[in-house]
Amino acid sequence: MDASSPHIKRATGADADRVNTLIHASSAYHGEYAPILDGYRLSTEYLELHPTYLAVDEDDTLMGFYSLLVDPATLARHDFDVPELNLLFVDDRLQGKGIGRMLIGHMLDLARSEGLTEIRVVSNPPAEAFYRSVGAEWTGTVPPSPPRVTWERPELRFRL
């Protein structure tokens, strides 16, 4: 894959298989963090309902993606007080090439254009440093929620 010419486009339900493949291939969720993804799959409906954007190359090869939870009913079901960056994944082979930063920049621009004032992030612990490097502020931790999540997770916010 060539990381020199990525662009971002809105995901559709037809992208579900390749998004799920990228999620489950991620080394960030192997080992102790693997249980959180056990049986996890994004549906075509999820991709249609929630703003989900793909970073793709000129051949439409998926390089990474992010997904926001902004729907008031969804936020209320999860007891969130602000929109949340639900998912951000970059192909392991392309990490460190600016794809994640590009996706975060797109997300922040989109959020601002929609009048949002902040975005919550509950991070995988090893990804906390990345989020802080792109402007998220640490606000606390989210306690474990066994059986799938047996570790504390950093909670951060992007303030727009």
C-alpha positions as YAML, in Angstrom:
chain: A
units: angstrom
residues:
- id: 1
  name: MET
  ca: [0.00, 0.00, 0.00]
- id: 2
  name: ASP
  ca: [1.13, 3.50, -0.77]
- id: 3
  name: ALA
  ca: [0.57, 5.87, 2.14]
- id: 4
  name: SER
  ca: [1.60, 8.91, 0.06]
- id: 5
  name: SER
  ca: [-1.82, 9.66, -1.43]
- id: 6
  name: PRO
  ca: [-4.60, 8.73, 0.99]
- id: 7
  name: HIS
  ca: [-7.97, 10.43, 0.89]
- id: 8
  name: ILE
  ca: [-10.99, 10.21, 3.17]
- id: 9
  name: LYS
  ca: [-14.49, 9.19, 2.21]
- id: 10
  name: ARG
  ca: [-17.70, 8.33, 4.05]
- id: 11
  name: ALA
  ca: [-18.20, 4.62, 4.72]
- id: 12
  name: THR
  ca: [-21.33, 2.84, 3.54]
- id: 13
  name: GLY
  ca: [-22.86, -0.44, 4.62]
- id: 14
  name: ALA
  ca: [-20.97, -2.13, 1.79]
- id: 15
  name: ASP
  ca: [-17.71, -1.39, 3.65]
- id: 16
  name: ALA
  ca: [-18.60, -3.54, 6.69]
- id: 17
  name: ASP
  ca: [-16.53, -6.58, 5.75]
- id: 18
  name: ARG
  ca: [-13.32, -4.69, 5.10]
- id: 19
  name: VAL
  ca: [-13.72, -2.51, 8.18]
- id: 20
  name: ASN
  ca: [-14.26, -5.60, 10.35]
- id: 21
  name: THR
  ca: [-11.24, -7.28, 8.76]
- id: 22
  name: LEU
  ca: [-9.08, -4.28, 9.67]
- id: 23
  name: ILE
  ca: [-10.40, -4.21, 13.25]
- id: 24
  name: HIS
  ca: [-9.68, -7.88, 13.87]
- id: 25
  name: ALA
  ca: [-6.23, -7.73, 12.24]
- id: 26
  name: SER
  ca: [-5.11, -4.95, 14.58]
- id: 27
  name: SER
  ca: [-2.21, -5.97, 16.80]
- id: 28
  name: ALA
  ca: [-3.41, -3.38, 19.34]
- id: 29
  name: TYR
  ca: [-6.11, -5.85, 20.33]
- id: 30
  name: HIS
  ca: [-4.08, -9.01, 20.59]
- id: 31
  name: GLY
  ca: [-2.88, -10.46, 23.88]
- id: 32
  name: GLU
  ca: [-4.45, -9.01, 27.01]
- id: 33
  name: TYR
  ca: [-6.71, -6.64, 25.04]
- id: 34
  name: ALA
  ca: [-8.16, -9.32, 22.74]
- id: 35
  name: PRO
  ca: [-11.34, -10.02, 24.77]
- id: 36
  name: ILE
  ca: [-12.83, -6.61, 23.95]
- id: 37
  name: LEU
  ca: [-13.12, -7.63, 20.29]
- id: 38
  name: ASP
  ca: [-14.28, -11.19, 20.88]
- id: 39
  name: GLY
  ca: [-17.30, -11.56, 18.59]
- id: 40
  name: TYR
  ca: [-17.33, -7.82, 17.82]
- id: 41
  name: ARG
  ca: [-18.45, -6.81, 14.32]
- id: 42
  name: LEU
  ca: [-19.74, -3.58, 12.86]
- id: 43
  name: SER
  ca: [-22.98, -4.06, 10.97]
- id: 44
  name: THR
  ca: [-24.00, -2.42, 7.75]
- id: 45
  name: GLU
  ca: [-26.62, -0.57, 9.79]
- id: 46
  name: TYR
  ca: [-23.96, 0.77, 12.16]
- id: 47
  name: LEU
  ca: [-22.00, 2.19, 9.23]
- id: 48
  name: GLU
  ca: [-25.11, 3.81, 7.81]
- id: 49
  name: LEU
  ca: [-26.21, 5.34, 11.15]
- id: 50
  name: HIS
  ca: [-22.92, 6.58, 12.60]
- id: 51
  name: PRO
  ca: [-20.52, 8.97, 10.86]
- id: 52
  name: THR
  ca: [-17.75, 6.59, 9.80]
- id: 53
  name: TYR
  ca: [-14.96, 7.70, 7.50]
- id: 54
  name: LEU
  ca: [-12.36, 5.66, 5.66]
- id: 55
  name: ALA
  ca: [-8.81, 6.55, 4.70]
- id: 56
  name: VAL
  ca: [-8.21, 4.84, 1.35]
- id: 57
  name: ASP
  ca: [-5.50, 4.92, -1.28]
- id: 58
  name: GLU
  ca: [-5.97, 5.57, -4.99]
- id: 59
  name: ASP
  ca: [-7.00, 1.91, -5.45]
- id: 60
  name: ASP
  ca: [-9.64, 2.23, -2.69]
- id: 61
  name: THR
  ca: [-7.60, -0.02, -0.38]
- id: 62
  name: LEU
  ca: [-8.59, 0.61, 3.23]
- id: 63
  name: MET
  ca: [-5.78, 2.20, 5.23]
- id: 64
  name: GLY
  ca: [-7.70, 3.16, 8.36]
- id: 65
  name: PHE
  ca: [-11.01, 4.53, 9.59]
- id: 66
  name: TYR
  ca: [-12.80, 6.29, 12.41]
- id: 67
  name: SER
  ca: [-16.35, 6.29, 13.69]
- id: 68
  name: LEU
  ca: [-18.22, 8.84, 15.80]
- id: 69
  name: LEU
  ca: [-21.20, 8.37, 18.05]
- id: 70
  name: VAL
  ca: [-23.25, 11.56, 17.78]
- id: 71
  name: ASP
  ca: [-26.87, 10.36, 17.65]
- id: 72
  name: PRO
  ca: [-28.60, 11.65, 20.84]
- id: 73
  name: ALA
  ca: [-30.47, 8.35, 21.38]
- id: 74
  name: THR
  ca: [-27.23, 6.36, 21.10]
- id: 75
  name: LEU
  ca: [-25.44, 8.71, 23.48]
- id: 76
  name: ALA
  ca: [-28.26, 8.47, 26.01]
- id: 77
  name: ARG
  ca: [-28.22, 4.65, 25.90]
- id: 78
  name: HIS
  ca: [-24.52, 4.70, 26.78]
- id: 79
  name: ASP
  ca: [-24.81, 7.51, 29.38]
- id: 80
  name: PHE
  ca: [-22.45, 9.72, 27.37]
- id: 81
  name: ASP
  ca: [-22.70, 13.45, 27.87]
- id: 82
  name: VAL
  ca: [-20.89, 14.38, 24.64]
- id: 83
  name: PRO
  ca: [-20.25, 12.78, 21.24]
- id: 84
  name: GLU
  ca: [-17.61, 10.06, 21.30]
- id: 85
  name: LEU
  ca: [-14.90, 8.81, 18.99]
- id: 86
  name: ASN
  ca: [-16.04, 5.21, 19.11]
- id: 87
  name: LEU
  ca: [-13.41, 3.62, 16.90]
- id: 88
  name: LEU
  ca: [-10.13, 4.57, 15.25]
- id: 89
  name: PHE
  ca: [-8.01, 1.96, 13.52]
- id: 90
  name: VAL
  ca: [-5.06, 2.22, 11.15]
- id: 91
  name: ASP
  ca: [-3.65, -0.76, 9.30]
- id: 92
  name: ASP
  ca: [-0.67, -2.01, 11.36]
- id: 93
  name: ARG
  ca: [1.59, -1.81, 8.29]
- id: 94
  name: LEU
  ca: [0.80, 1.90, 7.87]
- id: 95
  name: GLN
  ca: [1.11, 3.13, 11.43]
- id: 96
  name: GLY
  ca: [3.54, 6.00, 11.85]
- id: 97
  name: LYS
  ca: [2.84, 7.34, 8.34]
- id: 98
  name: GLY
  ca: [0.35, 10.07, 9.33]
- id: 99
  name: ILE
  ca: [-2.88, 8.18, 8.55]
- id: 100
  name: GLY
  ca: [-4.14, 8.40, 12.15]
- id: 101
  name: ARG
  ca: [-3.32, 12.10, 12.34]
- id: 102
  name: MET
  ca: [-5.11, 12.67, 9.03]
- id: 103
  name: LEU
  ca: [-8.20, 10.84, 10.33]
- id: 104
  name: ILE
  ca: [-8.20, 12.82, 13.60]
- id: 105
  name: GLY
  ca: [-7.83, 16.09, 11.65]
- id: 106
  name: HIS
  ca: [-10.80, 15.13, 9.48]
- id: 107
  name: MET
  ca: [-12.84, 14.17, 12.55]
- id: 108
  name: LEU
  ca: [-12.10, 17.49, 14.28]
- id: 109
  name: ASP
  ca: [-12.94, 19.49, 11.15]
- id: 110
  name: LEU
  ca: [-16.20, 17.56, 10.77]
- id: 111
  name: ALA
  ca: [-17.07, 18.04, 14.44]
- id: 112
  name: ARG
  ca: [-16.45, 21.79, 14.22]
- id: 113
  name: SER
  ca: [-18.55, 22.07, 11.08]
- id: 114
  name: GLU
  ca: [-21.40, 20.32, 12.91]
- id: 115
  name: GLY
  ca: [-21.13, 22.74, 15.85]
- id: 116
  name: LEU
  ca: [-19.76, 20.19, 18.31]
- id: 117
  name: THR
  ca: [-17.66, 21.58, 21.15]
- id: 118
  name: GLU
  ca: [-15.94, 18.42, 22.36]
- id: 119
  name: ILE
  ca: [-15.38, 14.77, 21.53]
- id: 120
  name: ARG
  ca: [-14.87, 12.08, 24.17]
- id: 121
  name: VAL
  ca: [-12.34, 9.29, 23.64]
- id: 122
  name: VAL
  ca: [-12.08, 6.13, 25.73]
- id: 123
  name: SER
  ca: [-8.73, 4.80, 24.62]
- id: 124
  name: ASN
  ca: [-6.98, 1.49, 24.51]
- id: 125
  name: PRO
  ca: [-4.18, 2.15, 27.05]
- id: 126
  name: PRO
  ca: [-1.33, 1.87, 24.51]
- id: 127
  name: ALA
  ca: [-3.02, 4.46, 22.25]
- id: 128
  name: GLU
  ca: [-3.27, 7.17, 24.92]
- id: 129
  name: ALA
  ca: [0.03, 8.79, 23.90]
- id: 130
  name: PHE
  ca: [-1.17, 9.06, 20.29]
- id: 131
  name: TYR
  ca: [-4.39, 10.83, 21.29]
- id: 132
  name: ARG
  ca: [-2.49, 13.21, 23.54]
- id: 133
  name: SER
  ca: [-0.04, 13.94, 20.71]
- id: 134
  name: VAL
  ca: [-2.93, 15.07, 18.48]
- id: 135
  name: GLY
  ca: [-4.47, 17.36, 21.08]
- id: 136
  name: ALA
  ca: [-6.71, 15.26, 23.32]
- id: 137
  name: GLU
  ca: [-6.61, 16.09, 27.02]
- id: 138
  name: TRP
  ca: [-6.63, 13.38, 29.68]
- id: 139
  name: THR
  ca: [-9.77, 13.66, 31.85]
- id: 140
  name: GLY
  ca: [-9.63, 10.45, 33.90]
- id: 141
  name: THR
  ca: [-10.08, 6.73, 33.57]
- id: 142
  name: VAL
  ca: [-12.99, 4.44, 32.83]
- id: 143
  name: PRO
  ca: [-13.15, 1.45, 35.17]
- id: 144
  name: PRO
  ca: [-13.10, -2.13, 33.90]
- id: 145
  name: SER
  ca: [-16.38, -3.66, 32.72]
- id: 146
  name: PRO
  ca: [-15.84, -7.43, 32.93]
- id: 147
  name: PRO
  ca: [-15.91, -9.87, 31.39]
- id: 148
  name: ARG
  ca: [-14.71, -8.25, 28.15]
- id: 149
  name: VAL
  ca: [-12.81, -5.30, 29.58]
- id: 150
  name: THR
  ca: [-10.73, -6.15, 32.63]
- id: 151
  name: TRP
  ca: [-8.49, -3.08, 32.61]
- id: 152
  name: GLU
  ca: [-8.89, 0.65, 33.21]
- id: 153
  name: ARG
  ca: [-9.04, 2.75, 30.05]
- id: 154
  name: PRO
  ca: [-7.85, 6.34, 29.70]
- id: 155
  name: GLU
  ca: [-10.62, 8.86, 29.08]
- id: 156
  name: LEU
  ca: [-9.66, 11.90, 27.04]
- id: 157
  name: ARG
  ca: [-11.43, 14.83, 25.38]
- id: 158
  name: PHE
  ca: [-10.85, 16.89, 22.31]
- id: 159
  name: ARG
  ca: [-12.10, 20.39, 23.12]
- id: 160
  name: LEU
  ca: [-13.06, 22.30, 19.99]
...
